[in-house]
Amino acid sequence: MGARAKQPERIQDRNNSMWLAPGDIDIEIEQCADEGKRLGILAAQGEELKKRLDTAEGQQVARKWLEKTLARKERGPHAGQEPSDLKGIRDLRPRAPRTPDADFAPARMVDRIHGAWLGRCCGCYLGKPVEGVRRADMHAVLKHQDRFPLNGYWRPGVPKAVERKGGRWPTFPRTWGLKYMPEDDDTNYTAIGLAVVKKCGPDFTPTDVAEFWLRNVPFLHCCTAERVAYRNFTWGINPPESAVVANPYREWIGAQIRADAFGYLAVGRPALAAEFAWRDASISHVKNGIYGEMWVAAMLAWAYVLDDPRDVVLAGLNEIPAGCRLADAVRHVVDLFDEGARADEAVTNIHTRWDETNRHHWVHTISNAEIVTYALLWGKRRFGRTVCLAVDAAFDTDCNGATAGSVLGMMLGATALPASWTRQLNDTLETGVAGYHRVSIAGIAKETADLARTLVGA
């Protein structure tokens, strides 16, 4: 009897983080459609390919397939308007002021940056228990508790009809009543950004960021685009290629949530804040994935000097290409505001264009940037209302609550934030970042402000 043919090696764990999964193929097809790419027969090949991903051979074929989709030509109104390199981005920015007058008095800087850190923690804490929960289910819980609409932190008590749906609700009781800000990627990345600049200085490079991740961030603490980039680093693929190789998540929200430290460290200097953000984002994202981080960082830098959330939102757009999809989407929400739409009309408009049950929409940079814009505009400088609007809109609740809270916290300062929101955290933040495992929020804000003064020439 002849030798038995060797069977293909099969993956034992379908969730193995080093392997492509069927969902990655689906996301890549949607991502290409967003970019205006016509996949043609490649789309059908992708559907067939999903059946073969449990073998090493299938994985190799999938990576070749991703190379082909990446190489397809972009078409449509945004083709040529969405570069990923810093010079290309700057060449397509609108002409606008980039160095506003700013008061860098030490006490003012500490108060504003402390407000931003607190706002980020409070907004993240509010959104964390309901991350991944659909808007209708959130409303059902609030009505069950007789506290609809959302106007404070979540409390226990989920109706049985909602609880039976499963999903994220089983985690709800473990997070609602903590007396500090628990570890979350939205605050981990803020601490990481601070640590990178502290370690490497203001001339840090994308490679410095990648090396910091490898030395200080556990692989499984990263998700989606960040995990792909990390995987690429370990395979010797450096920035900016690390952002595109086998990365269907290249325009997801991961970079946008990493912006805040760079906005804090470059208060009043939006161009510098956006450049810092680009150096960070370009290791894992492209195009609108990068622009999201640059926009938020620039907004935070402007929030230090401007009093109107609408002005802050639009000023942030001055650091990204004027004709990109993200800028178009943010301006669309601003137009709704200017036309006098009610908050419920605006959030309904967002939900008609983005499907919260579609994973690609749920954690995309642009859908969530629209929600941040909506929360800041209709929140009208009221902290509680702003973070509640950001979370109530669903999609990536902890990310949007954190970003909206951060921007408004920078505008208002720590002394102006309501104690009803800040006291729950007891001035305590936990992160997964070495040197910042359990810290005083006031203390890390003071450290940030001290470093910021050296960077902005105060």
C-alpha positions in Angstrom: 0.0 0.0 0.0 1.4 3.3 -1.1 2.1 6.2 1.3 -1.0 8.1 2.3 -1.3 11.5 0.7 -0.4 14.2 3.2 -3.5 16.1 4.3 -3.4 19.9 4.4 -2.6 21.3 7.9 -5.8 22.5 9.5 -6.1 25.2 12.0 -7.5 24.0 15.3 -8.7 27.3 16.7 -10.8 29.2 14.2 -10.2 32.4 16.3 -6.4 32.1 15.9 -5.3 35.7 15.8 -2.5 35.0 13.3 -4.9 33.6 10.6 -7.4 35.4 8.3 -11.0 34.5 9.0 -14.0 34.4 6.7 -15.2 37.7 8.2 -12.0 39.4 7.0 -12.9 38.5 3.4 -16.4 40.1 3.9 -14.8 43.3 5.4 -12.3 43.6 2.5 -15.1 43.4 -0.1 -17.0 46.2 1.7 -13.8 48.2 2.2 -13.0 48.0 -1.5 -16.6 49.2 -2.3 -16.0 52.2 0.0 -12.8 53.0 -1.9 -14.6 52.9 -5.3 -12.9 49.7 -6.4 -14.6 47.3 -8.8 -13.6 43.8 -7.7 -15.6 41.9 -10.4 -14.5 38.3 -10.4 -12.4 38.9 -7.3 -15.5 39.3 -5.2 -16.7 35.8 -6.3 -13.3 34.4 -5.7 -13.4 35.8 -2.2 -16.7 34.1 -1.4 -15.2 30.8 -2.5 -12.0 31.5 -0.6 -13.9 31.7 2.7 -14.4 28.0 2.6 -10.7 27.3 2.5 -9.3 29.4 5.3 -8.9 26.6 7.8 -5.8 25.3 5.9 -2.3 26.8 5.6 -2.7 26.7 1.8 -6.0 28.6 2.0 -4.3 31.2 4.1 -1.6 31.7 1.5 -4.2 32.0 -1.3 -6.1 34.5 0.8 -3.1 36.7 1.3 -2.5 36.7 -2.5 -6.2 37.6 -3.0 -5.8 40.6 -0.6 -2.8 41.8 -2.6 -4.9 41.8 -5.7 -7.8 43.7 -4.1 -5.4 46.3 -2.7 -4.0 46.8 -6.2 -7.3 47.5 -7.8 -7.8 51.1 -9.1 -10.0 53.4 -7.2 -12.8 55.2 -9.0 -15.5 57.7 -8.2 -15.6 61.2 -6.8 -13.0 60.6 -4.1 -10.4 59.0 -6.3 -7.1 60.9 -6.0 -8.5 62.9 -3.1 -7.5 60.6 -0.3 -3.7 60.1 0.1 -2.1 58.5 3.1 1.3 60.2 3.1 1.7 63.3 5.1 2.8 65.6 2.3 -0.1 64.4 0.1 -2.5 65.1 2.9 -1.2 68.5 3.6 -1.3 69.4 -0.1 -5.0 68.8 -0.1 -5.9 70.6 3.1 -8.0 73.7 2.8 -6.3 77.0 3.4 -6.9 78.0 6.9 -5.2 79.4 10.1 -2.9 76.9 11.7 -1.3 78.7 14.6 -4.0 80.4 16.7 -3.2 82.7 19.6 -3.3 80.7 22.8 -2.9 81.4 26.5 -0.4 78.9 27.8 -0.5 79.9 31.5 0.4 76.8 33.5 -2.7 76.8 35.6 -4.9 77.1 32.5 -3.1 74.3 30.7 -3.4 71.9 33.7 -7.1 72.6 34.1 -7.9 72.2 30.4 -5.8 69.0 29.9 -7.2 67.6 33.2 -10.7 68.3 31.9 -9.9 66.4 28.7 -8.5 63.4 30.6 -11.6 63.4 32.9 -14.0 63.9 30.0 -12.4 61.0 28.1 -12.6 58.7 31.2 -16.2 59.7 32.0 -17.4 59.2 28.4 -15.6 55.9 28.1 -17.0 54.7 31.4 -20.5 55.6 30.3 -20.2 53.8 26.9 -18.2 50.7 28.1 -21.1 48.6 29.6 -23.1 48.9 26.4 -20.4 48.5 23.8 -21.9 46.3 21.0 -25.5 46.8 22.3 -28.1 47.9 19.8 -29.9 51.2 20.3 -33.3 49.6 20.7 -32.1 47.4 23.5 -30.4 50.3 25.3 -33.7 52.1 25.1 -35.6 49.1 26.4 -33.3 49.0 29.4 -33.8 52.7 30.2 -37.5 52.5 29.8 -37.6 49.4 32.1 -35.7 51.5 34.7 -38.0 54.5 34.1 -35.0 56.7 33.2 -35.4 57.2 29.5 -33.7 59.1 27.8 -30.2 58.3 29.1 -29.1 61.0 31.5 -26.5 59.4 33.7 -24.3 56.3 34.2 -25.9 52.9 33.5 -27.5 51.0 36.4 -28.3 47.3 36.8 -31.6 46.0 35.8 -32.1 44.5 32.3 -35.6 43.3 31.2 -35.7 39.6 30.6 -36.7 40.0 27.0 -33.4 41.9 26.4 -31.3 39.7 28.6 -32.4 36.6 26.6 -30.8 38.1 23.5 -27.4 37.6 25.0 -24.7 39.5 23.3 -22.9 42.0 25.5 -25.5 42.1 28.2 -24.0 39.4 30.4 -21.0 41.7 31.0 -23.2 44.6 32.1 -23.2 43.9 35.9 -19.5 43.7 36.0 -18.8 47.3 34.8 -21.7 49.5 35.8 -20.7 50.2 39.4 -16.9 50.3 39.6 -15.5 53.3 41.5 -12.7 54.0 39.1 -12.0 54.0 35.4 -11.2 50.4 34.5 -8.7 49.4 31.8 -10.0 50.0 28.2 -8.3 50.3 24.9 -9.7 53.9 24.6 -7.7 55.0 27.6 -4.8 52.6 27.1 -3.9 54.3 23.8 -4.1 57.8 25.4 -1.5 56.6 27.9 0.5 55.0 25.1 0.6 58.2 23.1 1.9 60.1 26.2 4.5 57.4 26.9 5.7 57.4 23.3 6.3 61.1 23.2 7.8 61.1 26.7 10.3 58.3 25.7 11.1 59.3 22.1 10.6 63.0 22.1 8.7 65.3 19.7 10.6 63.9 16.7 9.3 60.4 17.3 8.6 58.4 14.1 6.1 55.7 13.0 8.8 53.1 13.6 9.2 54.4 17.2 5.5 53.8 17.7 5.7 50.3 16.3 8.7 49.4 18.4 7.0 50.8 21.5 4.0 48.6 20.9 6.2 45.5 20.5 8.0 46.2 23.7 5.1 47.4 25.9 1.7 46.3 24.5 0.6 42.7 24.6 -0.5 41.4 21.2 -3.9 40.3 22.4 -4.6 43.8 23.8 -4.9 45.0 20.2 -7.9 44.6 18.0 -8.7 44.6 14.2 -6.3 47.0 12.4 -4.0 47.3 15.4 -3.7 43.5 15.7 -3.0 43.2 12.0 -0.3 45.9 12.1 1.2 44.2 15.2 1.2 40.9 13.4 2.9 42.6 10.4 5.6 44.1 12.7 6.5 40.6 14.0 6.8 39.4 10.3 9.3 42.2 9.5 6.8 44.4 7.7 7.4 48.0 8.8 5.4 51.2 8.5 3.7 52.3 6.3 3.4 48.8 4.7 2.3 47.4 8.0 -1.0 49.4 7.6 -1.9 47.8 4.3 -0.6 44.2 4.2 -3.6 41.8 4.8 -5.4 44.6 6.6 -9.1 44.8 5.7 -9.7 47.1 8.8 -7.5 49.9 7.5 -10.2 52.5 7.7 -11.8 51.4 11.0 -12.0 53.5 14.2 -8.8 52.2 15.9 -6.6 55.1 14.9 -9.3 57.7 15.8 -9.3 56.5 19.4 -5.5 57.0 19.6 -5.6 60.7 18.9 -6.2 62.3 22.3 -2.7 62.3 23.8 -1.4 64.1 20.7 -4.1 66.8 20.9 -3.4 67.2 24.6 0.4 67.5 24.0 -0.1 70.1 21.2 -2.8 72.3 22.6 -3.2 75.4 20.6 -1.0 73.9 17.8 -3.4 71.9 15.6 -1.0 71.3 12.7 1.5 69.8 15.2 -1.2 67.7 16.8 -2.3 66.4 13.4 1.2 65.6 12.5 1.8 63.7 15.7 -1.5 61.8 15.0 -0.4 61.0 11.4 2.9 59.4 12.7 0.9 57.2 15.0 -2.0 56.3 12.7 0.1 55.5 9.6 1.5 52.3 11.2 -2.0 50.7 11.1 -4.4 52.7 8.9 -4.7 54.5 5.6 -6.8 57.3 4.2 -9.9 58.0 6.3 -8.6 55.8 9.1 -5.6 58.2 9.3 -7.8 61.3 8.9 -10.0 60.3 11.8 -7.0 60.5 14.2 -5.7 63.7 12.7 -9.2 65.3 12.9 -9.7 64.4 16.6 -6.1 65.5 17.5 -6.6 68.9 15.7 -10.1 69.3 17.3 -8.5 68.9 20.7 -5.8 71.4 20.0 -8.4 73.9 18.8 -10.7 73.1 21.7 -8.1 74.7 23.9 -8.7 78.1 22.3 -12.3 78.0 20.8 -15.6 78.2 22.7 -18.1 76.9 20.1 -18.2 73.1 19.4 -19.2 73.8 15.8 -16.1 75.9 15.3 -14.0 73.2 16.9 -15.5 70.5 14.6 -14.9 72.5 11.4 -11.4 73.7 12.5 -10.4 70.1 13.0 -11.2 69.4 9.3 -8.6 71.9 8.2 -5.9 69.4 8.8 -7.2 66.7 6.5 -8.0 66.6 2.7 -11.0 68.9 1.9 -12.4 66.4 -0.5 -12.2 63.2 1.5 -15.1 61.0 2.6 -14.6 61.9 6.3 -14.8 65.6 5.7 -17.9 65.2 3.5 -19.6 63.1 6.3 -18.8 65.6 9.1 -19.9 68.5 7.0 -23.2 66.7 6.3 -23.9 66.5 10.0 -23.0 70.1 10.5 -25.4 71.0 7.7 -28.2 69.2 9.5 -27.4 71.3 12.6 -27.3 74.5 10.6 -30.7 73.7 9.0 -32.3 73.4 12.4 -32.8 69.6 12.6 -33.7 68.2 16.1 -31.3 65.8 17.8 -33.7 62.9 17.1 -33.9 63.8 13.5 -30.1 64.0 13.2 -29.4 60.6 14.8 -32.1 59.0 12.7 -30.4 60.4 9.6 -27.1 58.8 10.7 -28.9 55.5 11.3 -30.5 55.5 7.8 -27.1 55.8 6.2 -25.1 53.4 8.5 -26.4 50.1 9.7 -25.5 49.3 13.3 -25.9 45.6 12.7 -23.2 45.7 10.0 -19.8 45.2 11.7 -18.1 47.2 9.1 -20.4 50.2 9.7 -20.4 49.7 13.5 -16.7 50.3 14.0 -15.8 52.4 10.9 -14.1 55.7 11.3 -16.6 57.7 9.4 -19.9 56.5 10.9 -18.5 57.1 14.4 -17.0 60.5 13.5 -20.5 61.5 12.5 -21.8 60.5 15.9 -19.0 62.4 17.7 -20.0 65.5 15.6 -23.6 65.0 16.4 -23.0 64.7 20.1 -20.8 67.8 20.2 -23.2 70.0 18.2 -26.5 69.0 19.8 -24.8 68.7 23.2 -24.5 72.5 23.3 -21.6 72.6 25.7 -23.5 70.6 28.3 -21.2 67.8 29.4 -23.7 65.2 30.5 -25.9 65.8 27.5 -23.0 65.5 25.1 -21.6 62.2 26.4 -25.2 60.7 26.7 -25.9 61.7 23.0 -22.7 60.1 21.9 -23.5 56.8 23.7 -27.2 56.7 23.1 -26.5 56.8 19.3 -25.1 53.3 19.6 -22.3 52.1 17.2 -19.0 52.2 19.1 -20.3 53.6 22.3 -17.2 53.7 24.5 -15.1 55.2 21.8 -17.6 57.9 20.9 -18.4 58.8 24.5 -14.7 59.0 25.2 -13.9 61.2 22.2 -16.9 63.6 22.7 -16.1 63.8 26.4 -12.5 64.5 25.8 -13.1 67.4 23.3 -15.7 69.0 25.5 -13.6 68.4 28.6 -10.8 70.3 26.9 -13.1 73.2 26.1 -14.6 73.4 29.6 -11.7 72.4 31.9 -11.8 70.2 34.9 -13.2 72.8 37.3 -16.3 73.2 35.1 -17.1 69.5 34.8 -20.1 68.3 36.9 -19.2 66.4 40.0 -22.1 64.1 39.3 -20.0 62.7 36.4 -16.5 62.9 37.8 -16.9 61.7 41.4 -17.7 58.1 40.3 -14.1 57.7 39.1 -12.5 58.7 42.4 -9.6 60.3 40.4 -8.4 56.8 39.5 -7.5 55.3 36.1 -6.3 51.8 35.4 -4.4 51.0 32.1 -2.5 48.1 30.7 0.5 50.4 30.0 3.7 49.9 32.0 4.2 52.8 34.3 0.5 53.7 34.3 -1.2 50.6 35.6 -3.1 52.5 38.3 -2.7 56.3 38.4 -4.4 59.4 39.6 -6.2 61.1 36.7 -5.2 64.5 38.0 -1.6 63.2 38.2 -1.4 61.9 34.6 -3.0 65.2 33.5 -0.4 67.2 35.3 2.3 65.1 33.7 0.8 65.6 30.3 0.5 69.4 30.8 4.2 69.6 31.9 5.3 67.8 28.8 2.9 69.9 26.6 4.5 73.1 27.8 7.9 72.1 26.4 6.3 71.1 23.1 4.3 74.2 22.4 6.9 76.6 23.5 5.0 77.9 26.5 
